[in-house]
Amino acid sequence: MLDRRQFLGTGALSLGGLTAGCTSVGRPIVKAFQDVAGITPSPAPSANPLLDNLQERTFLYFWDTTDPVRGLALDRWPTPSFSSIAAVGFALTAYPIGVVNGWITREQARARTLATLEFFAAAPMGPEPTGNSGYKGFFYHFLGVTKGQRFARAELSTIDTALMLAGMLFAQSWFDADHPGEQRIRALADQIYGAVDWAWITPRAPFLSMGWHPESGFIPSDWNIYNEGMLMYLLALGSPTHPLPPSTWGALTEKFEPSWRGDHLHYPPMFVHQYSHVWVDFRGIRDPYIATKDIDYFENSKRATVAQRDYAIANAGGFAGYGPDVWGLTACDGPGDFKATLAGRPREFFSYSERGPGARDDGTLAPTAAAGSIVFAPDIVIPAITAMHDRYGKGIFGKYGFFDAFNPTLTEMGEPLKHGRIVPGVGWVDVDYLGIDQGPIVAMIENWRTGMVWNTMRKNPHIRRGLDRAGFTGGWLARVP
């Protein structure tokens, strides 16, 4: 069989190959390859070649850098890295997106997905601090790439396990054929999901602890405010084996009210408003809490997206680049932890950190904050993607799309940087791509275009059960799956 990379090559992945009016990277070439190989042709390119290009490059991050034997997706690349189980969930979601766009075949996606689930289903579990990948059905946040076992002193992570499970349940519903491999995927997804003992990790019931360490026990903080944990609670409620009681959701949303600011639930970094929405279509469905606000959670995230842009327009911090078409703050890499005086103004910078309006802001922008919000407000997100690419692309856009973060305010350094680089005419630019920031880009572009991830997850009985037990009603939930 012909190797697709013979057609893509390094030239097709260069930034210089993207010009106005051309199609996305590799699309015409892959189409020719598909015709030769007898594969079903990919959909026609969209009206926006930059989005085509960005989505495919971001997909390739997962396809190229993930271990095909164990399915261990990297936390970051090209800096040598451990695996992130949350990135595994995003990778599992990306593979079928690659199929429907013609970038890989269903056979390739099935083989990679099956290998991933086989590994996690058989991974060693136990309370010992070494030699295991998880315990009580949960997995460690970071796994070593050689054996897939706990990396250093990583925590047993509730939220990261949930993000991985979301990708597995998406695969369960998407691979719906009678092929033995797809039957096996569906069975393994049930096995892995059913093994998670949600009730065990509620030392301060009804809330889920943020995690557990074999050395010290439960982390003394819970998921008990408005944040990305909504998806996790839906999975915990929907469990067929170890569910949390339905009353848990009401107890959780009682904690949401302090986060209500103006016209929406506020949390500074944008990823909080994105992650649950990657897999769950909240349009038109409401729980008792959000019904009191006369909106749904999708509209809430839309308002949070607009608020981010408004914050950049106001630009109270006087950061370079901020404006109506360049905005987006979330958890991301940063230039480092130091202070500097720039243009006569003292500044403080940070390394990897949560960033957002009303919280930590050092002028570091993350393209995923805008691009991963395309479903909520395409009218302001598409111009942002375009402006960031056109204005800063020579420094921030590469083989796998946008690098994780950049900072136009930091244009020079008196000492050598410990992370990233200074690009003339751009400012500080990260050298890495991060799996948990790449994932929302590829998935949300697909949801915006076709609703594929949402439509697939609407059929998943576990997701529907969780939403029902949480008290969601209306919209697509009222229809038979």
C-alpha positions in Angstrom: 0.0 0.0 0.0 1.2 3.5 -0.8 2.6 5.5 2.1 0.7 8.7 2.5 3.8 10.5 3.6 5.2 10.1 0.2 2.6 12.6 -0.9 2.6 15.0 2.1 6.3 15.4 2.5 8.0 18.1 4.4 7.2 20.8 1.9 3.5 20.3 2.3 3.8 20.9 6.0 5.8 24.1 5.7 4.1 27.4 6.5 5.1 28.8 3.2 2.8 26.3 1.5 -0.3 28.0 2.9 -1.3 30.9 0.8 -4.6 32.6 0.1 -6.8 30.4 -2.1 -5.0 27.1 -1.6 -6.5 24.1 0.1 -5.5 22.6 3.4 -2.2 20.8 3.8 -2.3 17.6 1.9 -6.0 17.6 1.0 -5.6 17.5 -2.8 -2.6 15.2 -2.5 -4.4 12.8 -0.1 -7.4 12.9 -2.5 -5.1 11.7 -5.3 -3.7 9.0 -3.0 -7.2 7.9 -2.1 -8.1 7.5 -5.7 -5.1 5.4 -6.4 -5.6 3.3 -3.3 -9.4 2.9 -3.8 -10.3 4.6 -0.5 -13.5 6.6 -0.1 -12.6 10.2 -1.0 -12.5 12.8 1.7 -15.1 15.6 2.0 -14.5 18.6 -0.2 -12.4 21.4 1.5 -14.4 24.0 3.4 -14.6 27.6 2.3 -11.8 28.4 4.8 -8.5 26.8 3.8 -6.7 28.0 6.9 -9.1 26.1 9.1 -8.6 23.0 6.9 -4.9 23.4 7.3 -5.0 24.0 11.0 -7.3 21.1 11.7 -5.2 18.6 9.7 -1.9 19.7 11.2 -3.4 19.5 14.7 -4.8 16.0 14.0 -1.3 14.9 12.8 0.1 15.9 16.2 -1.8 13.0 17.7 -1.3 10.6 14.8 2.5 11.2 14.5 3.6 11.5 18.1 1.4 8.9 19.8 2.9 5.5 20.5 1.0 3.2 18.2 1.7 0.1 20.3 0.2 1.3 23.6 -1.7 4.4 22.5 0.2 6.6 24.9 -0.2 10.2 23.7 2.5 12.6 24.7 1.9 15.5 27.1 4.0 17.7 24.8 6.3 17.6 21.8 9.1 18.0 20.7 10.5 18.4 24.2 11.0 14.8 25.5 7.9 14.0 27.5 5.8 11.5 29.5 2.3 10.5 28.4 -0.7 12.4 29.6 -3.9 10.3 30.0 -6.0 13.4 29.2 -4.1 13.6 25.9 -5.0 10.0 25.3 -8.7 10.9 25.4 -8.2 13.7 22.9 -6.2 11.4 20.7 -8.9 8.7 20.7 -11.3 11.5 19.7 -9.1 12.7 16.9 -8.7 9.4 15.1 -12.3 9.1 13.8 -12.0 12.8 12.8 -9.1 11.8 10.7 -11.1 9.1 9.1 -14.1 11.3 8.1 -11.7 13.9 6.6 -9.8 11.3 4.6 -6.5 11.7 6.4 -6.3 8.1 7.6 -8.4 5.0 6.9 -11.0 3.5 9.2 -8.7 0.4 9.4 -5.8 2.6 10.7 -8.0 4.3 13.2 -9.5 1.0 14.4 -6.0 -0.5 14.9 -4.7 2.4 16.9 -7.8 2.7 19.0 -7.9 -1.0 19.7 -4.2 -1.0 20.7 -4.9 1.8 23.1 -7.9 0.2 24.8 -6.1 -3.2 25.0 -3.2 -1.6 26.8 -5.3 0.3 29.4 -7.6 -2.7 30.0 -4.6 -4.8 30.9 -2.5 -2.1 32.6 -1.4 -3.0 36.2 -3.5 -1.6 38.9 -2.8 -1.5 42.6 -2.0 0.7 45.7 1.8 0.3 45.5 3.6 3.6 44.6 5.5 2.0 41.7 4.9 -0.6 39.1 1.2 0.4 38.4 -0.7 2.5 35.9 -3.6 3.2 38.2 -5.8 2.1 41.1 -9.5 1.5 41.6 -10.1 2.1 37.9 -8.5 5.5 37.9 -5.2 6.2 36.1 -2.2 8.3 37.0 -2.1 11.7 35.4 1.2 11.0 33.8 2.5 7.7 32.6 6.1 6.8 31.5 6.3 6.1 27.8 8.4 3.0 28.1 6.1 0.9 30.3 3.0 3.0 30.7 3.3 3.1 34.4 3.2 5.9 36.9 5.6 8.7 36.1 7.5 10.0 39.1 5.1 11.0 41.9 2.1 11.8 39.6 -1.3 11.7 41.2 -4.1 9.3 40.5 -6.2 11.9 38.7 -10.0 12.0 38.6 -10.3 14.7 35.9 -7.7 13.3 33.6 -9.2 9.8 33.9 -12.5 11.4 33.0 -11.1 13.1 29.9 -9.5 9.8 28.8 -12.8 7.9 29.4 -14.6 10.5 27.3 -12.4 9.6 24.4 -12.9 5.9 25.0 -16.7 6.3 25.1 -16.6 8.3 21.9 -14.7 5.5 20.3 -17.2 3.0 21.6 -20.1 4.8 19.9 -18.2 5.7 16.7 -16.8 2.2 16.0 -20.3 0.7 15.5 -19.6 -1.9 12.8 -19.8 -5.7 13.2 -16.1 -6.0 12.6 -14.5 -8.1 15.4 -12.0 -5.3 16.2 -14.9 -2.8 16.6 -16.8 -5.2 18.8 -13.7 -5.5 20.9 -13.4 -1.7 21.2 -16.9 -1.4 22.4 -16.4 -4.2 25.0 -13.1 -2.8 26.3 -14.6 0.7 26.7 -17.3 -0.8 28.9 -14.8 -2.8 30.8 -12.5 0.2 31.5 -15.3 2.6 32.3 -17.1 0.1 34.5 -13.9 -0.5 36.6 -13.8 3.1 37.9 -14.9 3.2 41.5 -16.2 6.8 41.7 -17.7 6.3 45.2 -14.2 5.4 46.6 -12.7 8.7 45.7 -15.3 10.9 47.6 -13.7 11.2 51.1 -15.7 14.4 51.6 -18.9 13.1 50.0 -20.7 13.9 47.8 -17.8 15.6 46.0 -15.0 13.9 44.1 -11.5 14.5 45.3 -9.0 15.9 42.8 -7.0 12.8 43.2 -5.0 10.4 45.3 -1.3 9.6 46.1 -0.2 6.2 47.3 2.2 8.0 49.6 -0.3 10.4 51.3 -3.8 9.4 50.3 -6.6 11.6 49.0 -5.7 15.1 47.8 -7.4 17.5 50.3 -9.2 19.5 47.5 -12.4 18.5 45.8 -14.1 19.3 42.5 -16.8 21.5 44.0 -17.1 24.7 41.9 -17.9 25.5 38.3 -15.1 24.3 36.2 -14.2 21.5 33.7 -15.4 18.9 36.1 -18.9 18.9 34.8 -18.0 16.1 32.3 -16.4 14.1 35.1 -19.5 14.2 37.2 -21.7 13.2 34.3 -19.5 10.1 33.8 -19.6 9.4 37.6 -23.4 9.7 37.6 -23.7 7.5 34.5 -21.6 4.7 35.7 -23.3 1.3 35.4 -21.3 -0.2 38.3 -20.1 2.5 40.8 -22.3 5.5 40.3 -22.5 8.6 42.5 -26.1 9.3 43.6 -28.2 11.6 41.4 -28.4 14.2 44.2 -24.6 14.8 43.7 -25.4 17.1 40.7 -27.7 19.3 42.7 -25.1 19.6 45.4 -22.5 20.6 42.8 -24.6 23.2 41.1 -25.4 24.8 44.5 -21.7 25.7 44.5 -21.9 27.3 41.1 -23.7 30.5 42.2 -20.6 32.3 43.5 -19.1 32.0 40.1 -22.0 33.8 38.4 -20.6 37.1 37.2 -22.8 39.5 35.2 -24.5 37.2 32.6 -22.5 33.9 32.8 -20.7 31.5 35.0 -17.1 32.8 35.2 -13.9 31.0 35.4 -10.8 32.8 34.1 -9.0 30.2 31.8 -10.9 29.3 28.6 -10.3 25.6 28.8 -12.8 25.3 31.6 -15.6 26.5 29.2 -14.4 24.1 26.5 -13.5 20.7 27.8 -16.9 19.3 28.8 -18.3 20.7 25.5 -15.9 18.8 23.4 -17.9 15.6 24.0 -21.3 16.8 25.3 -23.7 18.8 23.2 -25.2 21.2 25.8 -27.2 23.1 23.2 -30.9 23.2 24.2 -30.6 20.9 27.2 -30.8 22.3 30.7 -30.4 21.2 34.3 -32.5 22.9 37.1 -29.7 25.3 37.9 -28.9 26.7 34.5 -32.7 26.9 33.7 -32.9 29.5 36.5 -30.6 31.7 34.4 -32.7 31.2 31.3 -29.8 30.0 29.2 -28.0 26.7 28.7 -24.4 25.8 29.3 -23.5 26.2 25.6 -24.7 29.8 25.8 -22.7 30.2 29.0 -19.5 29.2 27.2 -20.4 31.5 24.3 -20.7 34.4 26.7 -17.4 33.5 28.3 -15.8 33.5 24.9 -17.1 37.0 24.1 -15.9 38.1 27.6 -12.4 37.0 26.7 -12.4 39.1 23.6 -13.9 42.1 25.4 -11.1 41.8 28.0 -8.5 41.9 25.2 -10.1 44.9 23.7 -10.0 46.8 27.0 -6.4 45.6 27.6 -6.1 47.2 31.0 -2.6 45.6 31.3 -1.3 47.4 28.3 0.0 44.2 26.7 1.2 44.1 23.1 -1.0 42.5 20.5 -4.2 42.4 22.5 -7.3 43.6 20.6 -10.5 42.6 18.8 -8.8 40.0 16.6 -6.0 38.7 18.9 -7.1 37.3 22.2 -7.3 34.1 24.2 -6.2 33.3 27.7 -6.1 29.8 29.2 -3.8 27.3 31.0 -0.7 27.2 28.8 3.1 27.4 28.7 4.8 30.7 29.5 8.2 32.2 29.2 9.3 31.5 32.8 9.0 32.8 36.3 10.8 36.1 36.4 10.3 39.9 36.5 11.5 42.4 34.0 11.1 46.0 33.1 9.9 46.5 29.5 9.4 50.0 28.0 9.8 51.4 31.4 7.0 49.2 32.9 7.6 46.5 35.4 6.3 43.1 34.3 6.0 39.7 35.9 6.0 36.6 33.8 5.1 33.0 34.5 5.9 29.5 33.2 3.0 27.0 32.8 0.0 28.5 34.5 -3.7 29.1 34.4 -4.3 32.5 32.7 -7.5 34.4 32.3 -9.5 37.7 32.7 -9.5 38.7 36.3 -6.7 36.3 37.2 -3.0 35.8 36.2 -2.2 37.6 32.9 1.3 38.2 31.8 0.6 38.9 28.1 0.9 35.3 27.1 -1.7 34.2 24.5 -2.7 30.7 23.7 -4.2 30.0 20.3 -6.3 27.1 21.7 -8.2 29.5 23.8 -9.7 31.1 20.7 -9.6 28.2 18.2 -11.1 25.7 20.7 -14.0 28.1 21.1 -15.0 28.1 17.4 -18.3 26.4 18.1 -19.4 29.0 20.6 -18.7 32.2 18.6 -17.3 31.5 15.1 -17.9 35.2 14.1 -15.1 36.3 16.5 -13.0 33.1 16.6 -12.4 32.8 12.9 -11.0 36.3 12.6 -8.8 35.6 15.6 -7.4 32.4 14.1 -6.8 34.3 10.8 -5.2 37.4 12.5 -2.9 35.3 14.7 -1.8 33.3 11.7 -1.3 36.3 9.4 0.3 38.6 11.9 2.5 36.2 13.9 2.5 33.0 11.8 6.2 33.1 10.9 6.9 32.4 14.5 3.9 30.6 16.0 2.6 28.3 13.3 4.5 25.1 12.4 4.3 21.5 11.6 1.4 20.7 13.9 -0.4 24.0 13.7 -0.1 26.7 16.4 2.6 26.3 19.0 1.1 26.3 22.5 1.6 29.9 23.4 3.2 33.2 22.5 3.8 36.6 24.1 4.2 39.7 21.9 5.0 41.9 24.9 8.2 40.0 25.7 10.5 40.9 22.8 13.9 40.7 24.4 15.6 39.0 27.3 18.6 40.1 29.2 19.4 36.4 30.2 19.0 33.2 28.2 15.5 31.8 28.2 14.9 28.6 30.0 11.9 27.8 27.8 10.8 29.0 24.4 12.5 31.5 22.1 12.4 35.1 21.1 11.3 35.5 17.4 12.1 38.9 15.9 8.9 40.8 15.0 6.8 38.3 17.1 8.1 38.2 20.6 8.4 35.1 22.9 7.2 31.9 21.3 6.8 28.5 22.8 8.7 25.6 21.2 6.2 22.9 22.2 2.8 21.7 21.3 0.7 20.4 24.2 -1.7 17.5 23.7 -4.4 18.9 26.0 -4.4 22.2 24.1 -4.2 20.5 20.6 -7.3 18.3 21.4 -9.9 21.0 21.6 -8.8 22.6 18.3 -9.2 19.5 16.2 -12.4 18.3 17.9 -14.2 21.7 18.1 -13.5 22.5 14.5 -15.2 19.3 13.6 -18.1 20.0 15.9 -18.5 23.4 14.3 -18.4 22.0 10.8 -20.4 18.7 11.2 -21.3 18.2 14.9 -19.6 14.8 14.5 -18.3 14.3 18.1 -21.5 15.6 19.6 -23.8 13.5 17.3 -21.7 10.4 18.1 -21.9 11.0 21.9 -25.6 11.6 21.8 -25.9 7.8 21.1 -23.8 6.7 24.0 -25.9 5.2 26.7 -23.6 6.1 29.5 -23.5 9.8 28.6 -27.3 9.9 28.3 -27.7 8.1 31.6 -25.4 10.6 33.3 -27.3 13.6 31.9 -30.7 12.0 32.9 -29.5 11.4 36.4 -28.2 15.0 36.6 -31.6 16.2 35.7 -31.0 17.5 32.2 -34.1 17.7 30.0 -35.2 19.1 26.7 -33.6 19.3 23.3 -32.0 16.2 21.8 -32.4 14.3 25.1 -36.2 14.2 24.5 -35.6 12.2 21.3 -34.9 8.5 21.0 -31.2 8.0 20.3 
